[in-house]
Amino acid sequence: MIYEKLRTVPTADELIDLAFRRALRSATAKKRTIEVQRTMVRASTEILSDRLLKTVHDFPNFDELSPFYSELTDILVGIDELRMSLSSLQWAGNQIQLIARETLRKMRSGDPVRLRKACYARISSIVHEVDGNLSFLNDARNILRKLPDISDVPTIVVAGYPNVGKSSFVRYVTDARPEIASYPFTTKGIYIGHFSRGGKQYQIIDTPGLLDRPLHDRNNIELQAITALRNVGTAALFL
């Protein structure tokens, strides 16, 4: 599935701590002060910019998502919000690279210790500036990794009112194990089950319950069912 390999997104403090600790270790073998300071600047800025930019590249191109995954992504976390947060990380990674080049250039004639400390302060400020974006992306990652993997096989979407036995039916005829309880909207996401008939594989999608109301009044739980009905079903079974 497109999101299953997304790595945990660290916080700003975790990133900075990692970068400065590794920078210190990388400089221990150096003897001259300027070599130590230059090595620390290179190591810390490379780690920070690499981690930030790798997070950006981990996420897929949202324009290339299938309609099903595009709509689900937008419902659950918001594609515009994802784009803005990823753009902020791209900016932060690029800024850190610029600060590194500027600092290393100034070290040719300036005080290397003072310049390294100033560099640390500037890059720390930039990383803290995108801390909210890092937190949002990690929350989004935790949600998106749970999206089901839709197979390219004949698909039956099971839909209907809440609490009418959709999940019980899917659990009975497939290997899926959706949550079952005696209150409405037990199913809050999409579950996939599979079964075989005549040597052919089929999948059944269990969807959240739908209330009889206009589309603009539906909540995010119901909209997931609408997305499945609209984009992936070979057939629909209404219970």
C-alpha positions as CSV (number, residue, x, y, z in Angstrom):
1,M,0.0,0.0,0.0
2,I,1.2,3.5,-0.8
3,Y,1.6,4.7,2.8
4,E,2.8,1.5,4.6
5,K,6.5,2.4,4.3
6,L,6.2,5.9,5.8
7,R,8.7,6.3,8.6
8,T,8.0,7.9,11.9
9,V,8.4,11.7,11.7
10,P,10.5,12.9,14.6
11,T,9.8,16.1,16.7
12,A,12.0,19.2,16.4
13,D,13.8,18.4,19.7
14,E,14.5,14.8,18.6
15,L,15.9,16.0,15.3
16,I,18.1,18.6,16.9
17,D,19.4,16.3,19.6
18,L,20.3,13.6,17.0
19,A,22.1,16.1,14.8
20,F,24.1,17.7,17.6
21,R,25.1,14.4,19.2
22,R,26.3,12.9,15.9
23,A,28.1,16.1,15.0
24,L,30.0,16.0,18.3
25,R,31.0,12.3,17.7
26,S,32.1,13.1,14.2
27,A,34.5,15.8,15.4
28,T,36.2,13.9,18.2
29,A,39.1,12.7,15.9
30,K,39.9,16.2,14.7
31,K,42.7,18.1,16.4
32,R,42.7,21.6,15.0
33,T,39.9,23.9,16.3
34,I,38.8,25.0,12.8
35,E,38.5,21.4,11.6
36,V,36.4,20.5,14.7
37,Q,34.0,23.3,14.1
38,R,33.7,22.8,10.4
39,T,33.1,19.1,10.9
40,M,30.4,19.8,13.5
41,V,28.7,22.3,11.1
42,R,28.7,19.9,8.2
43,A,27.5,16.9,10.2
44,S,24.7,18.7,12.0
45,T,23.3,20.5,9.0
46,E,23.6,17.4,6.7
47,I,21.6,15.3,9.2
48,L,18.9,17.9,9.7
49,S,18.4,18.7,6.0
50,D,18.6,15.1,5.0
51,R,16.0,14.0,7.6
52,L,13.7,16.9,6.7
53,L,13.9,16.3,2.9
54,K,13.6,12.5,3.2
55,T,10.3,13.0,5.1
56,V,9.1,15.1,2.2
57,H,10.2,12.5,-0.4
58,D,8.6,9.6,1.7
59,F,5.1,10.9,0.9
60,P,3.7,10.1,-2.5
61,N,2.8,12.6,-5.2
62,F,-0.8,13.3,-4.3
63,D,-1.6,14.2,-7.9
64,E,-0.8,10.6,-8.9
65,L,-3.0,8.9,-6.3
66,S,-6.0,6.8,-7.4
67,P,-9.3,8.6,-6.9
68,F,-10.1,6.2,-4.0
69,Y,-6.9,6.9,-2.1
70,S,-6.9,10.6,-3.0
71,E,-10.4,11.0,-1.5
72,L,-9.7,8.9,1.6
73,T,-6.5,10.9,2.2
74,D,-8.4,14.2,1.9
75,I,-11.2,13.0,4.2
76,L,-8.9,11.6,6.9
77,V,-6.1,14.2,7.1
78,G,-6.5,16.8,4.3
79,I,-4.3,16.9,1.2
80,D,-4.0,20.7,1.2
81,E,-2.7,20.5,4.8
82,L,-0.3,17.7,3.9
83,R,1.1,19.8,1.0
84,M,1.5,22.8,3.2
85,S,3.4,20.9,5.9
86,L,5.6,19.1,3.4
87,S,6.4,22.5,1.7
88,S,7.4,23.9,5.1
89,L,9.8,21.0,5.6
90,Q,11.2,21.5,2.1
91,W,11.8,25.1,2.9
92,A,13.5,24.3,6.2
93,G,15.8,21.7,4.7
94,N,16.8,24.1,2.0
95,Q,17.4,27.0,4.5
96,I,19.6,24.8,6.6
97,Q,21.8,23.9,3.6
98,L,22.1,27.6,2.8
99,I,23.2,28.4,6.4
100,A,25.8,25.6,6.3
101,R,27.4,27.0,3.1
102,E,27.4,30.5,4.5
103,T,28.9,29.4,7.8
104,L,31.6,27.3,6.2
105,R,32.5,30.2,3.9
106,K,32.8,32.7,6.9
107,M,35.0,30.3,8.8
108,R,37.8,30.8,6.4
109,S,38.5,34.2,8.1
110,G,36.2,34.4,11.2
111,D,36.1,32.9,14.6
112,P,35.1,29.2,14.0
113,V,33.7,28.6,17.5
114,R,31.5,31.7,17.5
115,L,30.3,31.0,13.9
116,R,29.5,27.3,14.7
117,K,27.4,28.4,17.8
118,A,25.6,31.0,15.7
119,C,24.9,28.3,13.1
120,Y,23.5,26.0,15.7
121,A,21.2,28.7,17.0
122,R,19.9,29.5,13.5
123,I,19.3,25.9,12.4
124,S,17.6,25.1,15.8
125,S,15.3,28.1,15.3
126,I,14.4,26.9,11.8
127,V,13.7,23.3,12.9
128,H,11.5,24.5,15.8
129,E,9.6,26.7,13.4
130,V,8.4,23.6,11.6
131,D,7.7,21.6,14.7
132,G,4.0,21.8,14.3
133,N,4.3,20.5,10.7
134,L,6.4,17.6,11.9
135,S,3.8,16.7,14.5
136,F,1.0,17.0,12.0
137,L,2.9,14.8,9.5
138,N,3.6,12.1,12.1
139,D,-0.1,12.1,13.1
140,A,-1.1,11.8,9.4
141,R,1.4,9.0,8.9
142,N,-0.1,7.0,11.8
143,I,-3.6,7.4,10.2
144,L,-2.6,6.8,6.6
145,R,-0.6,3.7,7.3
146,K,-3.8,2.0,8.5
147,L,-5.6,2.5,5.1
148,P,-6.6,-0.9,3.5
149,D,-4.7,-2.3,0.6
150,I,-7.3,-2.6,-2.3
151,S,-6.6,-5.6,-4.6
152,D,-7.3,-5.5,-8.3
153,V,-9.9,-8.2,-8.1
154,P,-13.8,-8.2,-8.3
155,T,-15.0,-6.2,-5.3
156,I,-18.3,-6.0,-3.4
157,V,-18.9,-3.0,-1.3
158,V,-21.2,-3.6,1.6
159,A,-23.1,-0.5,2.6
160,G,-26.2,0.5,4.4
161,Y,-27.6,2.0,7.6
162,P,-25.6,1.8,10.9
163,N,-26.0,-1.3,13.1
164,V,-27.8,-3.5,10.5
165,G,-25.2,-6.3,10.5
166,K,-22.8,-5.3,7.7
167,S,-19.7,-6.2,9.7
168,S,-21.2,-9.4,10.9
169,F,-21.9,-10.4,7.3
170,V,-18.4,-9.5,6.2
171,R,-16.9,-11.4,9.1
172,Y,-19.0,-14.5,8.3
173,V,-18.2,-14.8,4.6
174,T,-14.5,-13.6,4.6
175,D,-11.3,-13.6,6.6
176,A,-11.8,-9.9,7.8
177,R,-12.3,-9.1,11.5
178,P,-14.1,-5.8,11.7
179,E,-15.2,-4.5,15.1
180,I,-18.8,-5.7,15.9
181,A,-21.0,-4.1,18.6
182,S,-24.6,-3.3,19.3
183,Y,-24.4,0.5,18.8
184,P,-24.4,2.6,15.7
185,F,-21.3,3.6,13.8
186,T,-19.2,0.8,15.3
187,T,-17.3,0.6,12.0
188,K,-15.4,3.9,11.8
189,G,-13.2,2.9,8.8
190,I,-13.0,0.6,5.8
191,Y,-12.2,-3.1,6.3
192,I,-11.2,-5.6,3.6
193,G,-12.1,-9.3,3.5
194,H,-11.4,-11.9,0.9
195,F,-13.0,-15.1,-0.2
196,S,-12.7,-17.6,-3.1
197,R,-15.3,-19.1,-5.4
198,G,-14.6,-21.4,-8.2
199,G,-10.9,-20.8,-8.0
200,K,-11.4,-17.0,-8.3
201,Q,-10.5,-14.4,-5.6
202,Y,-13.0,-11.8,-4.5
203,Q,-12.8,-9.0,-2.0
204,I,-15.5,-7.5,0.2
205,I,-15.3,-4.0,1.6
206,D,-17.1,-3.3,4.9
207,T,-18.0,0.3,5.2
208,P,-19.3,2.6,7.9
209,G,-23.0,3.1,8.2
210,L,-24.8,5.7,6.2
211,L,-27.6,7.9,7.4
212,D,-30.3,9.2,5.1
213,R,-29.1,12.8,4.7
214,P,-27.5,15.0,2.0
215,L,-23.9,14.6,1.1
216,H,-22.9,18.0,2.6
217,D,-24.3,16.9,6.0
218,R,-22.3,13.6,6.2
219,N,-19.4,13.2,8.6
220,N,-16.0,11.9,7.8
221,I,-17.0,8.4,8.8
222,E,-19.8,8.3,6.3
223,L,-17.7,9.9,3.6
224,Q,-15.4,6.9,3.7
225,A,-18.3,4.7,2.7
226,I,-19.3,7.1,-0.1
227,T,-15.7,7.0,-1.4
228,A,-15.6,3.2,-1.5
229,L,-19.0,3.1,-3.3
230,R,-17.9,5.7,-5.8
231,N,-14.5,4.4,-6.6
232,V,-13.8,0.7,-6.0
233,G,-16.9,-1.4,-6.1
234,T,-17.6,-3.9,-8.9
235,A,-20.9,-4.4,-7.2
236,A,-22.6,-3.0,-4.1
237,L,-24.6,-4.8,-1.5
238,F,-27.0,-2.7,0.6
239,L,-28.1,-4.1,3.9
